[in-house]
Amino acid sequence: MEKNVGKIDKVIRILIALVIAGVGIYYQSWWGLLAIVPLATALTGTCGLYSLFGISTCSTKK
């Protein structure tokens, strides 16, 4: 798959993942596992929803 997640988007996704995981740990809930989704998309640089809608936050290099 083509990368479609830019640098700023990656940082935001990682921060969101940390918040979700922290809340899940604090409340001792399995919902904290949802942090895997934004973390995985940030680390791989690919978002399935972005692909479906044709969105890309990557900067184009020419």
C-alpha positions in Angstrom: 0.0 0.0 0.0 1.1 3.5 -0.7 2.0 5.7 2.3 -0.6 8.4 2.9 0.1 9.6 6.5 2.3 12.6 6.9 4.7 13.6 9.7 2.4 15.8 11.6 -0.4 13.3 11.2 1.9 10.6 12.6 2.7 12.6 15.7 -0.9 13.3 16.3 -1.8 9.7 15.9 0.9 8.6 18.3 -0.3 11.2 20.9 -3.8 10.0 20.6 -2.7 6.3 21.0 -0.8 7.3 24.2 -3.9 9.0 25.6 -6.2 6.1 24.7 -3.8 3.6 26.2 -3.3 5.8 29.3 -7.1 6.1 29.9 -7.4 2.3 29.4 -4.8 1.6 31.9 -6.1 4.1 34.4 -9.6 2.7 34.2 -8.3 -0.9 33.9 -10.4 -1.4 30.8 -9.7 -3.5 27.6 -10.8 -0.4 25.7 -7.2 0.8 26.0 -6.4 -1.8 23.3 -8.0 0.5 20.8 -4.7 2.5 21.0 -3.3 -0.2 18.6 -5.2 1.3 15.7 -3.8 4.8 15.6 -0.4 3.5 16.7 -0.3 1.0 13.8 -1.4 3.5 11.2 1.3 5.9 12.5 4.1 3.4 12.4 3.2 1.9 9.0 2.4 5.3 7.5 -0.8 3.9 5.8 -4.4 4.6 6.8 -7.1 2.4 5.2 -9.8 5.1 5.6 -7.5 7.7 3.9 -7.1 5.2 1.0 -10.8 4.7 0.6 -11.5 8.5 0.5 -8.4 9.4 -1.6 -6.9 11.5 1.2 -3.1 11.9 1.7 -1.3 14.1 4.3 2.1 13.1 2.9 4.1 15.9 1.3 4.8 15.4 -2.3 8.5 15.5 -3.3 9.3 16.7 -6.8 
